[in-house]
């Protein structure tokens, strides 16, 4: 997430990679998700966080997301 809330709407930016990249000294990643929260938002995002955690912890789902070729496929999987 950004350090400063400065967008006009709340949204996710997702990047899936065919080949893993080095994220830090110990981890490589193929799935990057950025949560952008609209400026002035004061609501509860716990449900969003929990849904993301559920997706990330599900190895089968993560593999399916990484294999998506179209944004529509990825969106459909994430909304299941």
N, C-alpha and C positions, 0 to 999 in steps of 0.2 A: 504494500500500500504506500501511497505517497506520504511524505513527511508533513505536507500541508494540504488541507482540504480546499481545493481550488477549482473544481469542475462544476458545471451546471447540472449534471445528473450523475447518478450512481450507476456504475457498470463494471463488468469484468473484461479484462483483456487477457486472452489466452494464446499461448504459443506452444505448439507441439513440434518436436524435432525428430527427424528420422534417425539421427545419430546423437548420442548424449554429448553434452558439453560439461566441462569442469565448472562446477558451481562454487566450490571452495576446496580446501585441501583434501577433504575426505569424501566429497560427494560429486557424482555426475548426475545430470538431470536431462529429461526429455520433455518435461511438462512444466511450463512456467505460467502462473496465474497471478495477475495483478488486479487487486480490488481498488477501484477508484470511487471514492465517496464524495457525494456532492457537498459543496460548500454550505455550511449552516445545518447540516443533517444532525439531528439529535436523537434519532430512533435507535432501536435495539437491533444490532446486526448478528446476534448470537445464532439465529436460525441459518443465516447465510454461512457463517463460519462453520457451523456443524455440518451443513450439507457439503461444503468443500472438504472438510476432514473425512466425511464418509466416502466421498469419491476418491480422495488421495489414498486412503487406507485400503481400498478395494483394488487389488492388483489386476484382477480381470478387467475391471472397468478402466483402469489406467491404460492397460494395453490396448483396449478398444479405442480409447480416445486418441492415443498416439498413432494408431493406424488409420484414423479418419483422413480422407483426402479433401473433403469439402467442409466449410464452416457449418453448413446446414446439418451435416452428419454429426458433428461435434455437439451442436446445440441440441439436437434430438436426443442424443445419448445422455447429456447432462440433465435434461428435463424429465427423464424416466424416473 
